[in-house]
Structure formats: structure tokens, C-alpha cells
């Protein structure tokens, strides 16, 4: 009896939930388009600001140092994965 009640309750939830969701999630296409346009405009502004910041000499110097550090780390990683490194590992 208990399991039948649970099954009935769950069935009712699955039937009623989509119907309620349809009414509460309706979005006006014009509002949706306006939100998308606002998002794209903001994204464009952000990209312009980033490009402008990247033109500064200080930023270019820091980016160059980070690039060198990244390149050095990649080279070390290649050394760590080289066959000579793998063959030097102890086998148990």
C-alpha cells in the first residue's frame, strides 16, 4: 500500500510538472533577442578593452615572461616523459 501511494505521488508529479513548467517558462522572443543583443554588445566591449590593454608595453612584457615560463615548463615536461626518464623508474 505504501509503495502504491509513493508510485501514485511520483506519477502525478511527472504529469503535472511539465504542464506547470510550460506556463512559467514562456519567454517573449523579442525579450530573448534583446537579451542576446545586450550580451553580444557587452562581449564586444569586453574584447575591445582586452585588446586595448594588450597594447600596453607593461602588459606585453608580462605576457612575454609568462610565455617563456610556459615554454620552459613544456620543455621540462617533455624531458619527464622522455623514454630515458621512464626507463630510469624503478620497477616493482
Backbone as CSV, one residue per row, in Angstrom:
resi,resn,N_x,N_y,N_z,CA_x,CA_y,CA_z,C_x,C_y,C_z
1,UNK,0.815,-1.191,0.000,0.000,0.000,0.000,0.867,1.266,0.000
2,UNK,1.907,1.248,0.829,2.805,2.400,0.923,3.486,2.662,-0.423
3,UNK,3.974,1.591,-1.066,4.660,1.743,-2.347,3.717,2.225,-3.444
4,UNK,2.463,1.805,-3.376,1.483,2.273,-4.361,1.243,3.775,-4.188
5,UNK,1.200,4.215,-2.949,0.999,5.650,-2.687,2.173,6.461,-3.224
6,UNK,3.382,5.956,-2.998,4.582,6.638,-3.488,4.567,6.668,-5.018
7,UNK,4.241,5.543,-5.632,4.201,5.461,-7.087,3.160,6.424,-7.654
8,UNK,2.014,6.495,-7.009,0.956,7.399,-7.461,1.405,8.857,-7.326
9,UNK,2.038,9.182,-6.220,2.526,10.532,-5.993,3.582,10.919,-7.030
10,UNK,4.539,10.030,-7.290,5.571,10.304,-8.285,4.975,10.445,-9.686
11,UNK,4.029,9.605,-10.015,3.372,9.697,-11.325,2.675,11.032,-11.477
12,UNK,1.993,11.464,-10.443,1.291,12.749,-10.501,2.283,13.893,-10.676
13,UNK,3.420,13.797,-10.002,4.434,14.838,-10.118,4.969,14.923,-11.543
14,UNK,5.220,13.785,-12.155,5.761,13.775,-13.511,4.752,14.279,-14.540
15,UNK,3.479,14.097,-14.283,2.450,14.546,-15.214,2.190,16.035,-15.030
16,UNK,2.137,16.491,-13.801,1.784,17.886,-13.517,2.968,18.820,-13.754
17,UNK,4.187,18.404,-13.443,5.358,19.279,-13.546,5.562,19.875,-14.931
18,UNK,5.528,19.089,-16.017,5.720,19.698,-17.343,4.636,20.719,-17.682
19,UNK,3.428,20.462,-17.257,2.345,21.393,-17.553,2.575,22.722,-16.845
20,UNK,2.993,22.668,-15.605,3.283,23.891,-14.848,4.492,24.599,-15.448
21,UNK,5.511,23.840,-15.798,6.734,24.429,-16.353,6.455,25.143,-17.669
22,UNK,5.572,24.616,-18.478,5.263,25.258,-19.753,4.700,26.652,-19.528
23,UNK,3.844,26.807,-18.546,3.250,28.114,-18.283,4.255,29.091,-17.683
24,UNK,5.159,28.622,-16.865,6.054,29.531,-16.145,7.348,29.837,-16.900
25,UNK,7.670,29.130,-17.963,8.924,29.333,-18.662,8.757,29.923,-20.059
26,UNK,7.615,30.489,-20.327,7.403,31.080,-21.633,8.152,32.408,-21.687
27,UNK,9.001,32.563,-22.708,9.788,33.782,-22.870,9.385,34.441,-24.179
28,UNK,9.161,35.738,-24.092,8.819,36.503,-25.276,10.030,36.524,-26.206
29,UNK,9.872,36.140,-27.473,11.005,36.120,-28.403,11.713,37.469,-28.525
30,UNK,10.974,38.563,-28.436,11.590,39.881,-28.522,12.476,40.148,-27.304
31,UNK,12.016,39.729,-26.126,12.826,39.887,-24.914,14.092,39.042,-25.006
32,UNK,13.932,37.844,-25.494,15.078,36.958,-25.645,16.096,37.552,-26.615
33,UNK,15.631,38.078,-27.735,16.528,38.689,-28.710,17.223,39.911,-28.118
34,UNK,16.500,40.685,-27.332,17.087,41.862,-26.690,18.197,41.452,-25.718
35,UNK,17.948,40.397,-24.954,18.967,39.901,-24.027,20.204,39.394,-24.770
36,UNK,19.969,38.705,-25.865,21.094,38.207,-26.666,21.887,39.373,-27.246
37,UNK,21.197,40.376,-27.760,21.872,41.552,-28.319,22.693,42.276,-27.257
38,UNK,22.126,42.424,-26.055,22.852,43.068,-24.955,24.110,42.282,-24.597
39,UNK,23.965,40.966,-24.548,25.108,40.112,-24.219,26.209,40.252,-25.275
40,UNK,25.825,40.208,-26.538,26.816,40.321,-27.615,27.489,41.693,-27.611
41,UNK,26.723,42.737,-27.321,27.287,44.085,-27.252,28.305,44.168,-26.117
42,UNK,27.959,43.633,-24.958,28.860,43.642,-23.803,30.108,42.819,-24.097
43,UNK,29.933,41.681,-24.736,31.074,40.839,-25.090,32.011,41.573,-26.052
44,UNK,31.450,42.295,-27.010,32.261,43.081,-27.931,33.031,44.176,-27.213
45,UNK,32.376,44.840,-26.272,33.046,45.873,-25.483,34.196,45.275,-24.674
46,UNK,33.945,44.127,-24.057,34.991,43.459,-23.273,36.190,43.110,-24.144
47,UNK,35.940,42.613,-25.332,37.037,42.248,-26.231,37.846,43.469,-26.652
48,UNK,37.149,44.580,-26.931,37.862,45.813,-27.291,38.747,46.280,-26.136
49,UNK,38.232,46.206,-24.912,39.007,46.620,-23.743,40.221,45.709,-23.537
50,UNK,40.051,44.426,-23.768,41.176,43.490,-23.637,42.233,43.792,-24.687
51,UNK,41.806,44.001,-25.933,42.771,44.340,-26.993,43.515,45.633,-26.663
52,UNK,42.806,46.594,-26.120,43.427,47.865,-25.751,44.448,47.644,-24.633
53,UNK,44.107,46.843,-23.650,45.036,46.563,-22.554,46.268,45.823,-23.060
54,UNK,46.088,44.938,-24.021,47.216,44.167,-24.552,48.194,45.031,-25.347
55,UNK,47.777,46.216,-25.723,48.682,47.115,-26.449,49.687,47.796,-25.519
56,UNK,49.430,47.810,-24.218,50.328,48.462,-23.264,51.640,47.688,-23.157
57,UNK,52.721,48.429,-23.104,54.050,47.826,-23.068,54.242,46.940,-21.840
58,UNK,53.739,47.390,-20.684,53.908,46.611,-19.450,53.227,45.247,-19.568
59,UNK,52.043,45.260,-20.144,51.289,44.009,-20.304,52.030,43.084,-21.261
60,UNK,52.595,43.626,-22.324,53.329,42.808,-23.287,54.572,42.194,-22.637
61,UNK,55.231,42.955,-21.758,56.407,42.403,-21.064,56.021,41.242,-20.168
62,UNK,54.955,41.417,-19.399,54.495,40.340,-18.506,54.074,39.125,-19.316
63,UNK,53.355,39.355,-20.402,52.911,38.243,-21.257,54.119,37.507,-21.832
64,UNK,55.164,38.253,-22.192,56.375,37.616,-22.706,57.039,36.734,-21.662
65,UNK,57.092,37.244,-20.409,57.679,36.427,-19.338,56.848,35.171,-19.081
66,UNK,55.549,35.333,-19.080,54.674,34.174,-18.856,54.851,33.167,-19.983
67,UNK,54.982,33.656,-21.209,55.196,32.761,-22.345,56.488,31.987,-22.216
68,UNK,57.544,32.654,-21.773,58.831,31.965,-21.580,58.713,30.917,-20.490
69,UNK,58.050,31.272,-19.405,57.871,30.311,-18.311,57.077,29.102,-18.807
70,UNK,56.023,29.356,-19.566,55.207,28.276,-20.097,56.020,27.385,-21.028
71,UNK,56.838,27.999,-21.883,57.678,27.233,-22.811,58.672,26.380,-22.038
72,UNK,59.276,26.954,-20.997,60.231,26.192,-20.181,59.542,25.011,-19.505
73,UNK,58.347,25.213,-19.004,57.611,24.116,-18.343,57.273,23.015,-19.340
74,UNK,56.886,23.402,-20.541,56.588,22.396,-21.569,57.838,21.592,-21.908
75,UNK,58.983,22.270,-21.981,60.232,21.567,-22.281,60.577,20.594,-21.154
76,UNK,60.389,21.031,-19.900,60.654,20.121,-18.771,59.715,18.924,-18.804
77,UNK,58.466,19.182,-19.137,57.501,18.088,-19.212,57.912,17.084,-20.281
78,UNK,58.394,17.575,-21.411,58.861,16.652,-22.456,60.022,15.820,-21.944
79,UNK,60.905,16.422,-21.152,62.032,15.666,-20.593,61.533,14.593,-19.633
80,UNK,60.509,14.945,-18.840,59.979,13.983,-17.881,59.315,12.800,-18.559
81,UNK,58.770,13.012,-19.732,58.068,11.927,-20.415,58.954,11.222,-21.432
82,UNK,60.205,11.635,-21.486,61.127,11.011,-22.443,61.356,9.555,-22.057
83,UNK,61.669,8.699,-23.032,61.907,7.276,-22.741,63.011,7.072,-21.714
84,UNK,64.050,7.931,-21.709,65.129,7.746,-20.744,64.625,7.942,-19.321
85,UNK,63.680,8.853,-19.116,63.124,9.054,-17.793,62.296,7.848,-17.384
86,UNK,61.475,7.380,-18.296,60.626,6.238,-17.991,61.460,4.998,-17.690
87,UNK,62.564,4.833,-18.388,63.381,3.657,-18.141,64.170,3.759,-16.831
88,UNK,64.301,4.989,-16.300,65.029,5.134,-15.041,64.143,4.899,-13.835
89,UNK,62.839,4.744,-14.044,61.936,4.497,-12.940,62.128,3.073,-12.425
90,UNK,62.075,2.903,-11.102,62.208,1.549,-10.547,60.989,0.694,-10.914
91,UNK,61.224,-0.547,-11.171,60.124,-1.475,-11.461,59.977,-2.412,-10.295
92,UNK,58.774,-2.590,-9.870,58.496,-3.477,-8.714,57.568,-4.566,-9.139
